[in-house]
Amino acid sequence: MTITRENIIAVLGPVDDTLIAEILASGATTEELIVAWGWITNEEALVREGIPHATGRTAELIDLLSEDDEDEP
């Protein structure tokens, strides 16, 4: 299923239009965004559980979301 602006905001909360456009352009699904956000917010716990790092579009979303975090003051 194609991700929508509303899906992105539901997962991430309020984000800027540039990030929304980049996520939409990635072709990712809502499920991939949820997994990526889980890695961003809970990486240490997921590593402890032995869950393998994300790949493909999910990994791309992690990179994209990590870049956005670095841009914030």
N, C-alpha and C positions, 0 to 999 in steps of 0.2 A: 504494500500500500504506500502511496506517495505521501511524504511528510508535508504538513502545512505549517504556515506561520503560527497558527493556534496551537498545534502540537508542540512546536519548538518552545513557545512561551509556557505551555503547561509543564514541560520538563525542566526548563532552565530558569523560569521566572522572567522578569523583564530584561531584555537584552536589546542592543542597538540593531538598527536595520541592516547595517553592514554584515554583522555576524549572521543574522537571519538569512540574508541573501547568499552568503557563503555556504551555509548549511543546506539551503534549498538547492543550490547549484551542485552540491556533492552527490546528489541522487540517493542519499541515505534514507533509511526508513526510520520511523519513530522508535522501533525496537533497537536499532543500531544506536540511535541517539541516547536512549535510556542506558544502554550498556556503557557507552562512552562516558556519560555523566557519572555513572557508578564508579568507573575507574578513576575519574578526576577527583571525586569526593571521598572515595574509600580505598584507594590503591593499596595502602599498607595492609588493610584487613583482607583484601582479595589475594594479595601475595601470600600472606600467612596461611590462607586456606588452600593454597596451591593451585589456584585458578590460573590457567595460562593467559598470558597477555593477549589483548585483542589484536586482530589482524584485519586487513582489507579496509573497507569504508569506516568501520568502527575505529580502527587505529588512526585513520585520517581525521576523524572527528575529534579524537583525543588530542591530536596535534593542534587542530584548529582551536579547540576550546582552551588548551594550555596557552597558546599564543595570546588569546583574548585576555586570560588572567594576567599575563605578564604586562599587558598594555595598561592595565588599571593602575592608578596611583596608590 
